[in-house]
């Protein structure tokens, strides 16, 4: 088993706090993604699990053993870095076998592990080349292969796709997902890219300002964000946020008014809602251009994406509501539009940013 358990882990550099009492339980075989903006502490947390940063407070357990006081080489993890970190004077085979040679692994076992990893990653034909003769995607696969041959309890990947161009990132992302399905190893992947997180993760750990905002499956994070930060950070385009002017009770469900529009009845329970300083939240796919819609505004920007169009609509109070239309939308910037909102998909946030959803 290679469960990873963090118990109130904190990290400070002098007087500067970087992580504050982070706790989580990663199940053996999960693909966990640490997602968050730059500076939120996600890479520092990964480096603490790897043993590359000391723990200021708290405990880290791997496979039932406390490891936060052990050196990196005794933790049973393998790290894949953003910059590949390959030895330029060595062949691919030598790069992949170097760590095994250092710990005295028998030569036949080294050959077997390297060949197996090369077949898995489809880089057998590259084993005698040097890094300078490889593309960026091939170098990244070599770096992953170097981790695989160690047969670690967990793989730790620190933004491994960020140096690749857009097309190569997509292909390598799919390769990583396929690799995880084949080897069933515990993987922790750090990124600020929500698409990578949604594609790869068993569960996503959304981090912000030194703390965990939410842990959940990709669709839990997307459909039922715990906070306004999570709702705004995950999803493209970002969720529309509209200041609520009035709240009313419609058969136990809350109906919200904003920007002088007709109330939108939702599935959010009315009981327990704060009565002021609320913000209505709706994603673009739940707001559609409709000549019979109740929401009126003016199209500011029309973003044509092929399969759909996004209409950035300015409401009477100056707030913006993003709505969907079909890919061949006839809407033009500056035109008045009407929007129909699916209240069943709406949510609301209080002054502290806590989300209120439809009953589960």
Secondary structure, 3 states (H helix, E strand, C coil): CCCEEEEEEEEEECCEEEEEEEEEEECCCCEEEEEECCCCCHHHHHHHHHCCCCCCEEEEEECCEECCCCCHHHCCEEEECCCCCCCCCCEHHHHHHHHHHHCCCCHHHHHHHHHHHHHHHCCHHHCCCEHHHCCHHHHHHHHHHHHHCCCCCEEEEECCCCCCCHHHHHHHHHHHHHHHHHHCCEEEEEECCHHHHHHHCCEEEEEECCEEEEEECHHHHHHCCCEHHHHHHCCCCCCEEEECCEEEEECCEEEEECCCCCCEEEEEECCCCCCCCCEEEECHHHEEECCCCCEEEEEEEEEECCCEEEEEEECCCCCEEEEEEECCCCCCCCCEEEEEECHHHCEEECCCCEEECECC
